Amino acid sequence: MIDASVLTISDFVKLLFWCFGAPFLISLVFSLMFWIFLRFRVISFTYGLNLMNTIIDRVVGYSIFWSLSILGLILLTMAAFWILGILTLASISFNVFVTFLLYCAIVVIPSLTYYFVMEQGFNALKKRGVLDLKDWDYVKGGKLYRWPDATYKYLKRKKWYNDFLLNTKDVASHIYKLSNVVFVSPSANKGRIEEKLYDLFPKKFDFILMDYSQNIEGKAITKSNGKFTYVDGSYDGNNLKSNLAKLGMCSSDIIMDIRGCIWYSTDKDDDTGEGVTRVFREYHKSLKVGGVIIIDAVQLKSKTITRNQIFYKGMNLVLGFQEISTYQKIQGFIDNNDFIDKHFHTEIVGEGSNRLAIFKKIS
Ligand SMILES: C[S@@+](CC[C@H](N)C(=O)[O-])C[C@H]1O[C@@H](n2cnc3c(N)ncnc32)[C@H](O)[C@@H]1O
């Protein structure tokens, strides 16, 4: 343990350098080299690099969460000893605090440096069309590989599936009366939600699942009765009409897009929301009149999202959603959107986590 009372200024500066400066510099050089190699295609992004990226991401979450929690506890203990006048123990706690702070910096500082450099780096690579992590995030070893399973369990706790059936039946009762219904999920990922809905729904529904990411391990299996099909390959929801044509279908009755293609169709650089309108145009072409697009519409405050992220990243606990809903993400672009206003009637149904936005095609 470091005894802070006997440290000279130069000892302290040396310690700061070895625990903060050197890890920062090493990680900075590593991240920049990594980015340059990817940018100039000296190396390609592989399964191993994807896994490394995921591991570092987890290390950032765990190390920050536990370091801050433990440092906070040590500080509280130190304050308690100091208030009680037990100065020897207060000074020992101070030494524990300094020692722990320096040693956790050795893990936190480099992982955090990598995280910030590569956050910017990956965005730049995406803009240049060099690398799209959406492809990589959801495959085995990717950062979001476990996301659908965690969400599936959370939605089950919230009775999301039963509410989905009741609420959509209410708003789109005309569809449930049809003799045959085509239910398309263009960004199904593992298809957990769809599997559950398939179990609950009447068997006259034909479920068609697709996704842009291929090689998603553990995804739902196509059923031999022809009522539940997960189409193999990479299918971009932006081309849904031609994707359906490849399956011999010209249109659908329900398109369910939960935190998928529409969610990804816009980002902070999109000022006009043209990405959102583009997907709506495509879905419009792929729907019968009277058909509906269903998206998730829970209203989340940023402090709730931050709390949920902290608990998930630090303790692997799913307290709720860790990102805003599709509706929240696109709301600014769909209010007063000429195309959507002209062709869809919008209704919001359900409460809390189970809130949905339903766009019914009227022309
Ligand atoms: C967060 S997951 C959601 C998956 C699923 N809807 C769910 O709720 O479990 C997002 C999925 O959207 C897919 N995706 C993103 N953009 C897409 C696009 N343009 N076309 C099809 N799929 C897309 C990703 O590949 C990923 O599997």
The ligand as an SDF file (V2000), in Angstrom:
LIG
                    3D

 27 29  0  0  0  0  0  0  0  0999 V2000
  -31.5840   -3.7000  -31.6670 C   0  0  0  0  0  0  0  0  0  0  0  0
  -31.7780   -4.9810  -32.8390 S   0  0  0  0  0  0  0  0  0  0  0  0
  -33.4920   -5.2080  -32.7340 C   0  0  0  0  0  0  0  0  0  0  0  0
  -33.8940   -6.5430  -33.1810 C   0  0  0  0  0  0  0  0  0  0  0  0
  -35.3500   -6.9260  -32.9400 C   0  0  0  0  0  0  0  0  0  0  0  0
  -36.2580   -6.1010  -33.6740 N   0  0  0  0  0  0  0  0  0  0  0  0
  -35.6620   -6.9260  -31.4760 C   0  0  0  0  0  0  0  0  0  0  0  0
  -36.3680   -6.0450  -30.9990 O   0  0  0  0  0  0  0  0  0  0  0  0
  -35.1730   -7.8340  -30.7960 O   0  0  0  0  0  0  0  0  0  0  0  0
  -31.5930   -4.0810  -34.3290 C   0  0  0  0  0  0  0  0  0  0  0  0
  -31.5810   -4.9620  -35.5510 C   0  0  0  0  0  0  0  0  0  0  0  0
  -31.8670   -4.1330  -36.6620 O   0  0  0  0  0  0  0  0  0  0  0  0
  -31.1120   -4.5950  -37.7540 C   0  0  0  0  0  0  0  0  0  0  0  0
  -31.0780   -3.5440  -38.7650 N   0  0  0  0  0  0  0  0  0  0  0  0
  -30.5500   -2.3140  -38.6420 C   0  0  0  0  0  0  0  0  0  0  0  0
  -30.6860   -1.6340  -39.7990 N   0  0  0  0  0  0  0  0  0  0  0  0
  -31.3330   -2.4580  -40.6610 C   0  0  0  0  0  0  0  0  0  0  0  0
  -31.7540   -2.3380  -42.0060 C   0  0  0  0  0  0  0  0  0  0  0  0
  -31.5470   -1.2310  -42.7040 N   0  0  0  0  0  0  0  0  0  0  0  0
  -32.3800   -3.3880  -42.5650 N   0  0  0  0  0  0  0  0  0  0  0  0
  -32.6240   -4.5220  -41.8650 C   0  0  0  0  0  0  0  0  0  0  0  0
  -32.2110   -4.7020  -40.6020 N   0  0  0  0  0  0  0  0  0  0  0  0
  -31.5830   -3.6800  -39.9950 C   0  0  0  0  0  0  0  0  0  0  0  0
  -29.7670   -4.9310  -37.1320 C   0  0  0  0  0  0  0  0  0  0  0  0
  -29.0380   -5.7840  -37.9620 O   0  0  0  0  0  0  0  0  0  0  0  0
  -30.2180   -5.5800  -35.8420 C   0  0  0  0  0  0  0  0  0  0  0  0
  -30.3430   -6.9520  -35.9840 O   0  0  0  0  0  0  0  0  0  0  0  0
  1  2  1  0
  2  3  1  0
  2 10  1  0
  3  4  1  0
  4  5  1  0
  5  6  1  0
  5  7  1  0
  7  8  2  0
  7  9  1  0
 10 11  1  0
 11 12  1  0
 11 26  1  0
 12 13  1  0
 13 14  1  0
 13 24  1  0
 14 15  1  0
 14 23  1  0
 15 16  2  0
 16 17  1  0
 17 18  1  0
 17 23  2  0
 18 19  1  0
 18 20  2  0
 20 21  1  0
 21 22  2  0
 22 23  1  0
 24 25  1  0
 24 26  1  0
 26 27  1  0
M  CHG  2   2   1   9  -1
M  END
$$$$
